[in-house]
Amino acid sequence: MKHNYKITELNGNRWLSIPVLDRIDFIRHSFIIKQRDSGAETNGALKEIAAKILNLEKGQVATINQTHSDAVFIHNEECRASEADEGFDAHITNNSGIAIGVVTADCVPILIVDKAKRVVAAVHAGWRGTAKRIVQKTVEKMSDYFGSKSEDLTAGIGPAIGQCCYEVDEKVIEPMKKEFDYLNKFSIQKKENKWHIDLQLINREQLIETGVKQENINIVSLCTSCHSDLFYSYRKDGAGTGRMIAVVMIK
Ligand SMILES: [Zn+2]
C-alpha cells in the first residue's frame, strides 16, 4: 500500500509530513513526532525542534494555550497569541515567517491550507473540541476573515489515537451522539457502556460538511497508541507523557 505520509530523520530530529502538503509551494509543514534521543518533550523543547526543522528562530513558532475549547485565534500583523492568553484550540494566519502549531498526544492535529487566498490554520481536536466542531469553526473563520472558500482548502489530519484504541463511555458518547446524527458510522459499541470512536473520521466528516472536498482531505492513519515507537500517547502512557507538535507556515 502506498502511504500518504513520509517520515524524515535529519540531524537528530524526525518528523512526519504529508506529500500532498509538501507539494504546495508557498507553505512548509511538519508533524513533529517522538524524537529518538530525548525524554518527554515539553512545549519549549517542541518549539525548539520545530524552529530547527523549519529554519526559524524559536520566537517565530507560535503555540496557543489549548483548553479543549472551540475558540479560534486569528494572527494579524500586530497580534500574536501567547501561552498566557485565554484558551484557544485553533489558530489561523496569512502572515509569512510565523509557524503556527498545535500540541497533541492522542488528540487530532489538523492543518488546513487555503491555496487560493494563501492562508493556513492549525487545529487541535480532542473529543471535546470535536464535539464543539472546532474544525468547522476554523473553516468559518477562514472564510469570514480571509475570504477562504471551502473548495480551495486542503487539509492534513495527523496521527491521533485510532478507533482501535480509543475507548469511551457514555460521558463522551452522549454529547457526541447529540451533536452528530452520523455518529453511528464512526463508533462501535464493544461492551456495555464502552464505545470505540474514530475522531479522525468525525473531523473529516465535519470538513466535508463545510464543503471541503473529500479528495483534498488527507488522513494519516497511524494510531498514536499502537505505534509507541513513533508517537506519544496520553491514553497509553499517562499525563506525564511527552507531546508532539504539528506546525504549518507560509514561507
Ligand atoms: Zn490503536
Boltz pocket constraint, residues with backbone or C-beta under 6 A from the ligand:
constraints:
  - pocket:
      binder: B
      contacts: [[A, 161], [A, 162], [A, 163], [A, 164], [A, 165], [A, 166], [A, 223], [A, 224], [A, 225], [A, 226]]
      max_distance: 6.0
